[in-house]
Amino acid sequence: MDRIRVFLALDLPDEPRKEISRAFMPLIKKYPSIKWVPEENYHITLVFLGEVLPQFIESIEKPLERVSGKYRPFTLALDGWGTFPPGRNLFNVLWVGVEHDDSLIQFQRELARITGVFDRKPYKPHITVARNGKPKVSIRESIRIEPVRFVVKEVTLFQSILRREGARYRAIRRFALGDVE
């Protein structure tokens, strides 16, 4: 049976997507050799599961539904930008930060426990905007990102379909977060 490449993420509403695109548009035009993430692919990864069998997805659906229902929708805001590795001009990943509270970190930990996927690095919610190829490009411009606030009401299980022109994401299943009182 074929494996599929999947991850759990918070999908973004239009307003933060448009703000990120607006903020980075001058750089997208100036640095075409950088692999810029298309606006429709912006998301906040919670857990990257990698290549899994469809049976694995079936086995975690009920636990994911239960845990998602325990958490209220997340109110988040765009919060500056940075790079991985941090503070380096010759970066691998360019990202936009996300202002959040501890409940998002707790939620991510529960999802990692359910899926059995743990990362040694502490979880840092962010939206990947670009990946720096080779040769690496150094960005020294100032980028102003408005702190757009937004609410996320569900977690999405995405399939990542790798293509030469870049990844395409397809929502497999959405899990609603708990009701607002």
N, C-alpha and C positions, 0 to 999 in steps of 0.2 A: 504494500500500500504506500502511496506517495505521501511524503511529509510536506507540511506547509510551514512557511516562515511567519510567525505571529508575534504580536505584542499587545499589551494592555495600555491604553492611553486615555487622556482627557482630550476630547476634540474641542476646538475653539469656535466660538461664535464669530460672525463676520467682523464686528468692530475691532477686536484685537488683531485679527488677520490683516485688515486694511491698514492699521496703524504701523504694524511691523513692516509691511510692504512700503508704505510711505517713507518710513525712517531710513530704510536701506536702499531705496531706488537709486539714489545718486551713486552708491557704491556698486550696485548691480551693473550699472552702465559702465562705470570706471574700471571694474575688475572682472571682465568676462571669463577669465581663466579659473576663477573660484567656482566651485559647484554650489550654486545657490539653490536652496530648497524652494520649490514652487509654493505660492501662497496656500493653495488647497491642501498641501501636505503638512502645514503647521499643526503641531499638537504637543502635548506634554506627556512624554512617556512615563509610565508608572513601573511596568515590568516588561523587559524584553525576554520573550520565551524562546526565541530561536526556531529551529526546525523541529516540528513536533508532528506526531501522528494524529489524525482526526479523533481517534479514541481518547487521546489525552484531553483534547478540548471538551469532549462530551463529559469526561470525568470531573472536570473543574467547573462546569457551568452552574450547577446547583450551589456549590459553596460560594462562587463569585456572586451569584444572585443574592444569597443570604447576607454576605458581608457588605455588599453595596447598599442594601436596604437599611443597614444599621447607621449609615452616614448621611448627614444632611447635605444638600447641594453645597458646593464649595464656592465662596466668593473670593475671587483672585484679582490680581492687578498686574499689568506689565510693570517690570521693575528693572530698568537699565539693561545693560548688556555686558557680555564678557566673553572670554575664550577658554578653551581647554587646549593645552595646559594653561592655567591661569596666568595672567599678566605677561604673556609672551606676545611679541609682535608676530612671530612666525607660528601661528596657531594651527591646530588641527580642526577645531570646531569653533564656530562663532555662534553665540546663543543670546537669547533674550531671557532675562530673569523673570521670576514670578513671585510676587508678594503673596504669602500664604500664612496660615496658622498651623499649629501642631497637628491638627486633625488630618491634614493631608499627608503628613509624614507617617502618622499611625495607620492611615488607610493603605498607604504604599507598603508598609511592613506586613500588614495582614494579607495583602495580595501576594507578596513575595512568599509568605508562609504557605498559602494555599497552593501556589504553583510550584513551590520547591526551588525557586530561582532566587539566589542571594548574591549580592554584589559586595565585594570587600570595601568599596568606597561608600561613604555616606551618601544617601540620596539627596540630590540637589535638583528640585523642580526647575525645568527650563524648557525653552522652545528652540530647537536647532534651526538656525537660519542659513548656515553655509558650512561646507566642508572644504578645507584648503587642500588642493591637490599638490602635485609636484611639477615644477618647482614651487615652493611656498611663496605666497604673496604676503607682504606686511602692510597692514592697514593702520594708518596714523590719524585718520580723520576723526573728528568729533561727531558723535551720533546722538541725536536727541530723540528719546522715545517718550511719548506722552504716557502717563501712568493709567491707561485705560482700565477701568474696573469691569469685571464680567462674572457671570455665574455659570457654573458647569453643573448640570443636573444628571449626568450619566457617565459611566465609564464604557469605553468601546474596546472590543477585541478586534484588532485589525489584522488583516493578512498583508504582508509586505511582498509585493511582486517585483523582483529585481529585473530591470531592463537596462539596456545600454545607455539610454537617454536619462536614466534615473529611476528610482523606485516609484511604484504606484501603490497606493494604499486602498484596500477595500474593506469596509466594515463587515465583519462576520456576524457579530452579535453586540447588542447594547444592553447594559445593565443599569437600571434606574437607581439613582441614589434615593434615600429615604425622603418622605414627604416633609414639606415645611409646615410647621404648626401655625 
